Amino acid sequence: MVSKYEIEENKGTGGYCAVLEKDGQHYFADLSLLPVVGPEFMVFHSDENGNVEDWGEIMVRRPFAVTRDIFIECANEFLSSDIC
């Protein structure tokens, strides 16, 4: 599912990010290594350019690592869920 989106390295957080689209709504997804909690995948409402419109997390997961494959796995989970 996520393969059609451009996944970028997030140099500010040391992880990966992408703008996802689900049911016509855009979302900014980010997988980062946070100092206090460790790896965290978060999804926020955004515009089509990835500018976050609301910093309230729609989805949060704490996977075991920060890799491109883990990002894709978490993003696909979000896209196939009823969460939004």
N, C-alpha and C positions, 0 to 999 in steps of 0.2 A: 504493500500500500504506500509506504513512505517513499519508495524509490523514485517517484516522479517529482519529489520535492528536493530542493537543493539543501543538503545538510552541510552546514559550515562548522568549522572549528570556532568556538567562542573563546577568543584569546583573552578576554577579560575574566572568564571564569575557569579556564582550563578544561572546558568540556565541548559539547556539541549543541547546535541549535538549528531550528528550521521553522518556517511558517507553514502551518498545516491548514487545510481547508476541509470542513465537515459540514454538510447540509447548508452550504452557502456562507457559513461563518468562518472567519479566519482566526487562527490561534497561533501564539508564539510558544514553542516548546523548547525547553532547555534542560540539558543534563550537565550538572556541574559537580565539582568536588568542593563542598562547603566545609570550612574549618571546624565548625562545631558538630555538625551532624553527619559528615561524610558525603558519599555520592547521593545526589537527589535529582529526580526528574520532575519538572514542574511544567504545567500548561496554563496559559493566561489568554484571555480574550485580547485580540489585536486587530489592526487593520491589515490589508493585504501586503503591506511592506514590513510587517512585524513590529510596528509601533504598538506597545502594550497600551490598551485602553483601560484596563482594570487590573490592579495588582493582586486581587483576590485569586488565589490558586483554584483552578477548576479541578485539577488532578495533581496529586503528589505521590510519588513512589520513591522508595529508597532502595535502589538496586545495589548489588555488591561491587560494581565497578563502573568506571566511566570509560566506555568504549563506543565506537560507532555502532557496533552490532547491538549493544544494550540500548542505545538511543532508538534505533529502528524498532526493536522489540517493544519498548515502552510506548513509542508513538503509534505503532500498529494496535496496541492494546487500547489506547485512547480512541483511535479512529473507529475501531470496531465495537466500542462500548456505547451505552446509553448516556454516558456522561456528557453534559454540555450546558 
